[in-house]
């Protein structure tokens, strides 16, 4: 699975932040939202996709749980592109 992540907007801080963006999987682009929590026990991210996105992924033959886990992993690792002016250090631990 070839998954890339782009952050569109981020509100919050290193303690808690709401993230909106999109991910591309094998040439198909989808939107997501996520909540990032940090510091106590490390960085945790809960990503969500819409029911329409879930159906579209299933129709393409993807396991939605696996896609969400890959998406969350990219977010935790900082493997993403960001809008101009936003730095990973504002919400991701390296």
BELPENOR-V159395 format. One record per run of one state. SS is the DSSP state (a for helix, b for strand, c for the rest). FROM is the first residue (numbers start at 1). TO is the last residue. If there is no record, write none. Layout:
ss = <SS:SS>
from = <FROM:FROM>
to = <TO:TO>
This chain:
ss = <c:b:c:b:c:b:c:b:c:a:c:a:c:b:c:a:c>
from = <1:3:13:16:26:28:38:44:49:51:60:64:78:81:82:88:91>
to = <2:12:15:25:27:37:43:48:50:59:63:77:80:81:87:90:94>
